[in-house]
Amino acid sequence: MRRSTFSPEADCAIAQSLGVIGDGWELLIVRDLARGLDRFDQLAESLRISRKVLTERLGGLLDSGVIERTAYQERPTRYAYGLTPRGRALLPVLVALQDWGDRWVLGDGELTGTNTADQAPAQRVHELVGRRVPRVALPSTAGTTLDVVDADARSTVLFGYPATGRPTPLPEGWLDIAGTAGCTLENRLFAAKYDEFTAQRIAVRGVSTQRTDEQQAFAAAEEIPQVLLSDVELELAAALRLPTFRAGGYERLKRVVLVVGADRVVNAVKYPVTDIAEAVEWALATA
């Protein structure tokens, strides 16, 4: 475990939490484990960290119950690491920290539901091409928990969107935030092309951070055939480092379209989405 002279206040939850996860490397390890990098060498390569420091940080996270490990090889013994429920509970913290950094450190402080192509969030999304999507199962409008990638499809189109206004009203000032308008339209356009996607064995799955019951009410009212997934716990946002913004009290996904192959590799991305109709056509032609 790393050495520290930090002595947190006994009755302060913030101070006590920092005593467990207050080191930058530890937060980045949690980030990369959420991304599906579960082997020691993968973490070392991603973080560009010395093996000694990585060993110390992993030991500390194991001791604090944030991560767990299972042996996948003997002689020599090698481990795969994963987040415990205690560790997964940190994912909203990581996403909020990323949002803060995108807005206040890498950005100009403006609240926005999109980005320009030259900004860091867009570059981060485009770096997903060629990378595998880790297994993330989310609650769905089908009434079951589904993997974000359809294993039976030739490819999967994942489109993330901020929020629809039915049945729950959108927050005050919603339309003043760039990139927020058009979520109902986007779902309708994907619904209109649903048979064409299905004919080509392309699965279509919409994702937002709204609750499943909200999504189900919306899908029923609009007769939406595609499955909608609820990333209310921000598991997918953390796994793919998707750009978000905070409005109405919680994080919302910025509008993005991903095309993922049957091998779970991201083949193409559309971000920023400046023309929703064109993005739907692009998804059908690209997938």
C-alpha positions as CSV (number, residue, x, y, z in Angstrom):
1,M,0.0,0.0,0.0
2,R,1.2,3.5,-0.7
3,R,2.6,5.5,2.2
4,S,0.7,8.5,3.3
5,T,0.8,11.0,6.1
6,F,-2.8,12.0,5.4
7,S,-5.0,11.8,8.5
8,P,-8.6,12.4,7.6
9,E,-11.1,13.8,10.0
10,A,-13.0,11.0,11.6
11,D,-16.5,12.4,11.0
12,C,-16.0,13.9,7.5
13,A,-17.1,11.6,4.7
14,I,-15.2,13.6,2.1
15,A,-12.0,13.4,4.0
16,Q,-12.5,9.7,4.8
17,S,-13.2,9.0,1.1
18,L,-10.0,10.8,0.1
19,G,-8.1,8.6,2.5
20,V,-9.3,5.6,0.4
21,I,-9.2,7.0,-3.1
22,G,-7.5,10.4,-2.9
23,D,-4.5,9.5,-5.1
24,G,-4.6,10.4,-8.8
25,W,-3.3,7.0,-9.8
26,E,-6.0,5.2,-7.9
27,L,-8.7,7.1,-9.6
28,L,-7.2,6.4,-13.0
29,I,-6.9,2.7,-12.2
30,V,-10.7,2.7,-11.4
31,R,-11.2,4.6,-14.7
32,D,-9.3,2.0,-16.7
33,L,-10.9,-1.0,-15.0
34,A,-14.3,0.5,-16.0
35,R,-13.0,0.6,-19.5
36,G,-12.3,-3.1,-19.5
37,L,-8.5,-3.0,-19.0
38,D,-8.3,-5.7,-16.4
39,R,-4.7,-7.0,-16.7
40,F,-1.6,-5.6,-15.0
41,D,0.2,-5.0,-18.3
42,Q,-2.8,-3.3,-19.9
43,L,-3.0,-1.0,-16.9
44,A,0.7,-0.2,-16.9
45,E,0.6,0.5,-20.7
46,S,-2.5,2.7,-20.5
47,L,-1.3,4.7,-17.4
48,R,2.4,4.8,-18.4
49,I,3.1,4.1,-14.7
50,S,6.0,2.2,-13.2
51,R,5.3,-1.4,-12.2
52,K,6.3,-0.7,-8.7
53,V,3.9,2.2,-8.3
54,L,1.1,0.3,-10.0
55,T,1.6,-2.7,-7.7
56,E,1.4,-0.4,-4.7
57,R,-1.8,1.3,-5.9
58,L,-3.5,-2.0,-6.8
59,G,-2.6,-3.3,-3.3
60,G,-4.2,-0.3,-1.7
61,L,-7.3,-0.6,-3.7
62,L,-7.5,-4.3,-2.9
63,D,-7.1,-3.6,0.8
64,S,-9.8,-1.0,0.7
65,G,-12.3,-3.2,-1.1
66,V,-12.5,-1.0,-4.2
67,I,-11.2,-3.8,-6.5
68,E,-10.9,-7.5,-6.5
69,R,-8.7,-10.0,-8.4
70,T,-9.0,-13.5,-9.8
71,A,-6.2,-15.7,-11.1
72,Y,-6.4,-16.4,-14.8
73,Q,-3.0,-18.1,-15.0
74,E,-0.7,-20.3,-12.8
75,R,3.1,-20.7,-12.8
76,P,3.5,-17.8,-12.7
77,T,0.3,-16.6,-11.1
78,R,-1.3,-13.7,-13.0
79,Y,-4.4,-11.9,-12.0
80,A,-7.3,-10.1,-13.7
81,Y,-8.6,-7.1,-11.7
82,G,-12.2,-5.9,-11.5
83,L,-14.3,-3.4,-9.6
84,T,-16.3,-4.5,-6.6
85,P,-19.8,-3.0,-6.0
86,R,-17.9,-0.5,-3.8
87,G,-15.7,0.4,-6.7
88,R,-18.5,0.6,-9.2
89,A,-20.2,3.1,-6.9
90,L,-17.3,5.5,-7.8
91,L,-18.3,5.6,-11.5
92,P,-20.7,8.5,-11.2
93,V,-17.9,10.4,-9.3
94,L,-15.5,9.7,-12.2
95,V,-18.0,10.9,-14.8
96,A,-18.8,14.0,-12.8
97,L,-15.0,14.7,-12.6
98,Q,-14.6,14.2,-16.3
99,D,-17.6,16.6,-17.0
100,W,-16.0,19.2,-14.7
101,G,-12.7,18.8,-16.4
102,D,-14.2,19.0,-19.9
103,R,-16.1,22.2,-19.0
104,W,-13.8,24.0,-16.6
105,V,-10.3,22.8,-17.3
106,L,-10.3,21.8,-21.0
107,G,-13.2,24.1,-21.9
108,D,-14.3,27.7,-21.3
109,G,-16.8,27.0,-18.6
110,E,-19.9,27.1,-20.9
111,L,-22.6,24.6,-20.2
112,T,-23.2,22.8,-23.5
113,G,-24.7,19.6,-24.7
114,T,-22.2,19.2,-27.6
115,N,-18.7,20.1,-28.6
116,T,-16.8,21.2,-31.7
117,A,-14.7,18.6,-33.6
118,D,-11.4,20.1,-32.3
119,Q,-12.3,19.9,-28.6
120,A,-11.0,17.3,-26.2
121,P,-14.3,15.4,-25.8
122,A,-14.7,14.9,-29.5
123,Q,-11.1,13.7,-29.8
124,R,-11.7,11.3,-27.0
125,V,-14.8,9.9,-28.7
126,H,-13.0,9.4,-32.0
127,E,-10.3,7.5,-30.2
128,L,-12.8,4.8,-29.5
129,V,-12.6,3.6,-33.1
130,G,-10.7,0.2,-33.1
131,R,-11.3,-0.3,-29.4
132,R,-13.4,-3.0,-27.8
133,V,-16.6,-2.2,-25.9
134,P,-16.5,-3.9,-22.5
135,R,-19.5,-5.9,-21.4
136,V,-22.0,-3.5,-19.8
137,A,-25.5,-4.7,-19.1
138,L,-28.1,-2.0,-18.6
139,P,-31.8,-1.9,-17.8
140,S,-33.9,-1.8,-20.9
141,T,-37.4,-0.9,-22.2
142,A,-37.8,-4.6,-23.0
143,G,-38.1,-5.2,-19.2
144,T,-34.8,-7.0,-19.0
145,T,-31.1,-6.1,-18.5
146,L,-29.3,-6.2,-21.8
147,D,-25.7,-6.0,-23.0
148,V,-25.2,-2.8,-24.9
149,V,-23.9,-4.8,-27.8
150,D,-26.3,-7.3,-29.4
151,A,-24.4,-10.6,-29.7
152,D,-26.9,-11.9,-32.4
153,A,-26.6,-8.9,-34.7
154,R,-24.1,-8.3,-37.5
155,S,-23.4,-4.9,-35.9
156,T,-25.0,-2.6,-33.3
157,V,-25.8,1.1,-33.6
158,L,-25.7,2.8,-30.2
159,F,-27.0,6.3,-30.1
160,G,-26.7,8.3,-27.0
161,Y,-29.0,11.3,-26.4
162,P,-29.5,13.8,-23.5
163,A,-33.2,13.3,-22.7
164,T,-36.7,13.2,-24.1
165,G,-39.4,15.5,-22.7
166,R,-42.0,12.8,-22.2
167,P,-43.3,11.9,-19.7
168,T,-41.0,13.9,-17.4
169,P,-40.8,17.6,-18.3
170,L,-37.3,18.8,-19.3
171,P,-35.5,21.2,-17.0
172,E,-36.0,24.9,-17.2
173,G,-33.7,26.5,-19.8
174,W,-33.1,23.1,-21.5
175,L,-33.4,24.5,-25.0
176,D,-30.9,27.3,-24.2
177,I,-28.3,24.5,-23.9
178,A,-26.6,23.9,-27.2
179,G,-27.1,20.3,-28.5
180,T,-30.1,19.3,-26.4
181,A,-33.0,19.7,-28.9
182,G,-34.0,16.9,-31.1
183,C,-34.1,13.7,-28.9
184,T,-37.7,12.8,-29.7
185,L,-37.0,13.5,-33.4
186,E,-33.9,11.3,-33.3
187,N,-35.8,8.4,-31.8
188,R,-38.6,8.9,-34.4
189,L,-36.1,8.9,-37.2
190,F,-34.4,5.7,-36.0
191,A,-37.9,4.2,-35.5
192,A,-38.8,5.1,-39.1
193,K,-35.7,3.2,-40.4
194,Y,-36.0,0.3,-37.9
195,D,-37.2,-2.2,-40.5
196,E,-34.3,-1.3,-42.8
197,F,-31.8,-1.8,-40.0
198,T,-33.4,-5.1,-39.0
199,A,-33.3,-6.4,-42.6
200,Q,-29.5,-5.9,-42.5
201,R,-29.2,-7.6,-39.1
202,I,-28.2,-4.3,-37.5
203,A,-29.4,-3.8,-33.9
204,V,-30.4,-0.3,-32.9
205,R,-30.2,0.7,-29.2
206,G,-30.7,4.2,-27.8
207,V,-29.1,5.2,-24.5
208,S,-29.9,8.0,-22.1
209,T,-29.4,8.6,-18.4
210,Q,-33.2,8.7,-17.9
211,R,-34.9,6.0,-15.7
212,T,-36.2,2.9,-17.4
213,D,-39.8,3.8,-16.4
214,E,-39.4,7.2,-18.1
215,Q,-38.0,5.5,-21.2
216,Q,-40.8,2.9,-21.3
217,A,-43.5,5.6,-21.0
218,F,-41.8,7.5,-23.9
219,A,-41.4,4.4,-26.1
220,A,-45.1,3.5,-25.6
221,A,-46.4,7.0,-26.3
222,E,-44.2,7.3,-29.4
223,E,-44.4,3.6,-30.5
224,I,-40.7,3.3,-30.6
225,P,-39.6,-0.2,-31.7
226,Q,-35.9,0.0,-30.9
227,V,-34.7,-0.9,-27.4
228,L,-33.8,2.0,-25.1
229,L,-31.2,1.5,-22.4
230,S,-31.0,3.4,-19.1
231,D,-27.5,4.4,-18.1
232,V,-28.7,6.0,-15.0
233,E,-25.7,4.7,-13.0
234,L,-23.3,6.0,-15.7
235,E,-21.7,2.6,-16.3
236,L,-21.6,3.0,-20.1
237,A,-20.5,6.6,-19.9
238,A,-17.6,5.6,-17.7
239,A,-16.7,2.5,-19.7
240,L,-16.4,4.6,-23.0
241,R,-15.6,8.0,-21.4
242,L,-18.6,9.4,-23.2
243,P,-19.0,13.2,-23.0
244,T,-21.7,14.4,-20.6
245,F,-23.2,17.6,-19.2
246,R,-25.1,18.3,-16.0
247,A,-28.6,19.7,-16.2
248,G,-31.7,19.3,-14.1
249,G,-29.7,17.8,-11.2
250,Y,-27.9,14.9,-13.0
251,E,-25.5,14.0,-15.8
252,R,-26.9,13.7,-19.3
253,L,-25.2,12.1,-22.3
254,K,-24.2,14.4,-25.2
255,R,-25.6,13.2,-28.5
256,V,-23.3,10.6,-30.1
257,V,-23.6,7.6,-32.5
258,L,-21.4,4.5,-32.4
259,V,-21.3,1.6,-34.8
260,V,-20.0,-1.5,-33.0
261,G,-19.2,-4.8,-34.8
262,A,-20.1,-8.3,-33.7
263,D,-16.6,-8.6,-32.2
264,R,-17.4,-5.6,-29.9
265,V,-14.9,-3.4,-31.7
266,V,-16.0,0.2,-32.4
267,N,-16.0,0.6,-36.2
268,A,-17.1,4.2,-36.6
269,V,-18.3,7.1,-34.5
270,K,-20.4,10.2,-35.2
271,Y,-19.5,13.1,-32.9
272,P,-20.5,15.9,-32.7
273,V,-23.9,15.2,-34.2
274,T,-24.9,18.4,-36.0
275,D,-27.6,17.0,-38.3
276,I,-29.7,14.3,-36.7
277,A,-31.4,13.1,-39.9
278,E,-28.0,12.8,-41.6
279,A,-26.6,10.9,-38.6
280,V,-29.4,8.3,-38.9
281,E,-28.7,7.8,-42.6
282,W,-24.9,7.7,-41.8
283,A,-25.5,4.9,-39.2
284,L,-27.5,2.8,-41.7
285,A,-24.9,3.2,-44.4
286,T,-21.9,2.7,-42.1
287,A,-23.2,-0.3,-40.1
